[in-house]
Amino acid sequence: MIICQKCGAKNPVGTRFCGECGNKLF
């Protein structure tokens, strides 16, 4: 699980962009 730095949404591992705000995940 990857937590978005911008909005705090939880995203699946391997996801390139946040499902909530579209921020690029690292």
PDB file of N, CA, C and O in Angstrom:
ATOM      1  N   MET A   1       0.844  -1.199   0.000  1.00  0.00           N
ATOM      2  CA  MET A   1       0.000   0.000   0.000  1.00  0.00           C
ATOM      3  C   MET A   1       0.880   1.250   0.000  1.00  0.00           C
ATOM      4  O   MET A   1       1.795   1.374   0.814  1.00  0.00           O
ATOM      5  N   ILE A   2       0.599   2.164  -0.908  1.00  0.00           N
ATOM      6  CA  ILE A   2       1.340   3.419  -0.999  1.00  0.00           C
ATOM      7  C   ILE A   2       0.413   4.559  -0.586  1.00  0.00           C
ATOM      8  O   ILE A   2      -0.685   4.704  -1.124  1.00  0.00           O
ATOM      9  N   ILE A   3       0.865   5.364   0.373  1.00  0.00           N
ATOM     10  CA  ILE A   3       0.075   6.516   0.807  1.00  0.00           C
ATOM     11  C   ILE A   3       0.496   7.733  -0.003  1.00  0.00           C
ATOM     12  O   ILE A   3       1.680   8.063  -0.062  1.00  0.00           O
ATOM     13  N   CYS A   4      -0.464   8.396  -0.622  1.00  0.00           N
ATOM     14  CA  CYS A   4      -0.168   9.590  -1.419  1.00  0.00           C
ATOM     15  C   CYS A   4       0.341  10.713  -0.518  1.00  0.00           C
ATOM     16  O   CYS A   4      -0.282  11.034   0.494  1.00  0.00           O
ATOM     17  N   GLN A   5       1.483  11.311  -0.893  1.00  0.00           N
ATOM     18  CA  GLN A   5       2.065  12.402  -0.109  1.00  0.00           C
ATOM     19  C   GLN A   5       1.193  13.653  -0.150  1.00  0.00           C
ATOM     20  O   GLN A   5       1.219  14.462   0.778  1.00  0.00           O
ATOM     21  N   LYS A   6       0.427  13.809  -1.215  1.00  0.00           N
ATOM     22  CA  LYS A   6      -0.373  15.019  -1.409  1.00  0.00           C
ATOM     23  C   LYS A   6      -1.714  15.001  -0.673  1.00  0.00           C
ATOM     24  O   LYS A   6      -2.055  15.950   0.034  1.00  0.00           O
ATOM     25  N   CYS A   7      -2.474  13.905  -0.847  1.00  0.00           N
ATOM     26  CA  CYS A   7      -3.823  13.881  -0.258  1.00  0.00           C
ATOM     27  C   CYS A   7      -4.032  12.790   0.788  1.00  0.00           C
ATOM     28  O   CYS A   7      -5.064  12.765   1.458  1.00  0.00           O
ATOM     29  N   GLY A   8      -3.058  11.884   0.934  1.00  0.00           N
ATOM     30  CA  GLY A   8      -3.159  10.851   1.964  1.00  0.00           C
ATOM     31  C   GLY A   8      -3.951   9.611   1.581  1.00  0.00           C
ATOM     32  O   GLY A   8      -4.152   8.721   2.407  1.00  0.00           O
ATOM     33  N   ALA A   9      -4.407   9.546   0.315  1.00  0.00           N
ATOM     34  CA  ALA A   9      -5.176   8.382  -0.132  1.00  0.00           C
ATOM     35  C   ALA A   9      -4.287   7.143  -0.220  1.00  0.00           C
ATOM     36  O   ALA A   9      -3.102   7.241  -0.537  1.00  0.00           O
ATOM     37  N   LYS A  10      -4.869   5.983   0.063  1.00  0.00           N
ATOM     38  CA  LYS A  10      -4.132   4.724  -0.025  1.00  0.00           C
ATOM     39  C   LYS A  10      -4.260   4.152  -1.430  1.00  0.00           C
ATOM     40  O   LYS A  10      -5.363   4.036  -1.963  1.00  0.00           O
ATOM     41  N   ASN A  11      -3.118   3.794  -2.030  1.00  0.00           N
ATOM     42  CA  ASN A  11      -3.100   3.258  -3.386  1.00  0.00           C
ATOM     43  C   ASN A  11      -2.377   1.916  -3.413  1.00  0.00           C
ATOM     44  O   ASN A  11      -1.471   1.690  -2.610  1.00  0.00           O
ATOM     45  N   PRO A  12      -2.764   1.020  -4.328  1.00  0.00           N
ATOM     46  CA  PRO A  12      -2.096  -0.278  -4.446  1.00  0.00           C
ATOM     47  C   PRO A  12      -0.630  -0.114  -4.842  1.00  0.00           C
ATOM     48  O   PRO A  12      -0.271   0.813  -5.568  1.00  0.00           O
ATOM     49  N   VAL A  13       0.209  -1.025  -4.355  1.00  0.00           N
ATOM     50  CA  VAL A  13       1.624  -1.016  -4.729  1.00  0.00           C
ATOM     51  C   VAL A  13       1.743  -1.197  -6.237  1.00  0.00           C
ATOM     52  O   VAL A  13       1.036  -2.019  -6.819  1.00  0.00           O
ATOM     53  N   GLY A  14       2.628  -0.440  -6.875  1.00  0.00           N
ATOM     54  CA  GLY A  14       2.814  -0.537  -8.316  1.00  0.00           C
ATOM     55  C   GLY A  14       2.035   0.510  -9.087  1.00  0.00           C
ATOM     56  O   GLY A  14       2.204   0.643 -10.299  1.00  0.00           O
ATOM     57  N   THR A  15       1.172   1.261  -8.390  1.00  0.00           N
ATOM     58  CA  THR A  15       0.398   2.309  -9.045  1.00  0.00           C
ATOM     59  C   THR A  15       1.280   3.528  -9.265  1.00  0.00           C
ATOM     60  O   THR A  15       2.002   3.941  -8.357  1.00  0.00           O
ATOM     61  N   ARG A  16       1.230   4.110 -10.461  1.00  0.00           N
ATOM     62  CA  ARG A  16       2.074   5.261 -10.775  1.00  0.00           C
ATOM     63  C   ARG A  16       1.462   6.586 -10.347  1.00  0.00           C
ATOM     64  O   ARG A  16       2.174   7.531 -10.008  1.00  0.00           O
ATOM     65  N   PHE A  17       0.106   6.646 -10.367  1.00  0.00           N
ATOM     66  CA  PHE A  17      -0.581   7.882 -10.015  1.00  0.00           C
ATOM     67  C   PHE A  17      -1.651   7.634  -8.963  1.00  0.00           C
ATOM     68  O   PHE A  17      -2.271   6.571  -8.932  1.00  0.00           O
ATOM     69  N   CYS A  18      -1.862   8.625  -8.102  1.00  0.00           N
ATOM     70  CA  CYS A  18      -2.872   8.515  -7.054  1.00  0.00           C
ATOM     71  C   CYS A  18      -4.271   8.433  -7.651  1.00  0.00           C
ATOM     72  O   CYS A  18      -4.617   9.207  -8.544  1.00  0.00           O
ATOM     73  N   GLY A  19      -5.072   7.497  -7.158  1.00  0.00           N
ATOM     74  CA  GLY A  19      -6.442   7.336  -7.647  1.00  0.00           C
ATOM     75  C   GLY A  19      -7.377   8.469  -7.232  1.00  0.00           C
ATOM     76  O   GLY A  19      -8.430   8.661  -7.841  1.00  0.00           O
ATOM     77  N   GLU A  20      -6.995   9.219  -6.196  1.00  0.00           N
ATOM     78  CA  GLU A  20      -7.842  10.310  -5.700  1.00  0.00           C
ATOM     79  C   GLU A  20      -7.542  11.639  -6.381  1.00  0.00           C
ATOM     80  O   GLU A  20      -8.430  12.258  -6.967  1.00  0.00           O
ATOM     81  N   CYS A  21      -6.275  12.078  -6.300  1.00  0.00           N
ATOM     82  CA  CYS A  21      -5.934  13.421  -6.786  1.00  0.00           C
ATOM     83  C   CYS A  21      -5.077  13.434  -8.047  1.00  0.00           C
ATOM     84  O   CYS A  21      -4.860  14.491  -8.639  1.00  0.00           O
ATOM     85  N   GLY A  22      -4.584  12.251  -8.468  1.00  0.00           N
ATOM     86  CA  GLY A  22      -3.784  12.186  -9.682  1.00  0.00           C
ATOM     87  C   GLY A  22      -2.313  12.520  -9.497  1.00  0.00           C
ATOM     88  O   GLY A  22      -1.557  12.571 -10.467  1.00  0.00           O
ATOM     89  N   ASN A  23      -1.906  12.747  -8.248  1.00  0.00           N
ATOM     90  CA  ASN A  23      -0.505  13.047  -7.959  1.00  0.00           C
ATOM     91  C   ASN A  23       0.384  11.861  -8.320  1.00  0.00           C
ATOM     92  O   ASN A  23      -0.007  10.712  -8.118  1.00  0.00           O
ATOM     93  N   LYS A  24       1.575  12.130  -8.851  1.00  0.00           N
ATOM     94  CA  LYS A  24       2.502  11.056  -9.204  1.00  0.00           C
ATOM     95  C   LYS A  24       3.082  10.433  -7.939  1.00  0.00           C
ATOM     96  O   LYS A  24       3.573  11.143  -7.062  1.00  0.00           O
ATOM     97  N   LEU A  25       3.025   9.109  -7.844  1.00  0.00           N
ATOM     98  CA  LEU A  25       3.547   8.390  -6.687  1.00  0.00           C
ATOM     99  C   LEU A  25       4.979   7.943  -6.946  1.00  0.00           C
ATOM    100  O   LEU A  25       5.340   7.600  -8.072  1.00  0.00           O
ATOM    101  N   PHE A  26       5.785   7.952  -5.900  1.00  0.00           N
ATOM    102  CA  PHE A  26       7.191   7.538  -6.034  1.00  0.00           C
ATOM    103  C   PHE A  26       7.449   6.234  -5.317  1.00  0.00           C
ATOM    104  O   PHE A  26       8.575   5.737  -5.324  1.00  0.00           O
TER     105      PHE A  26
END
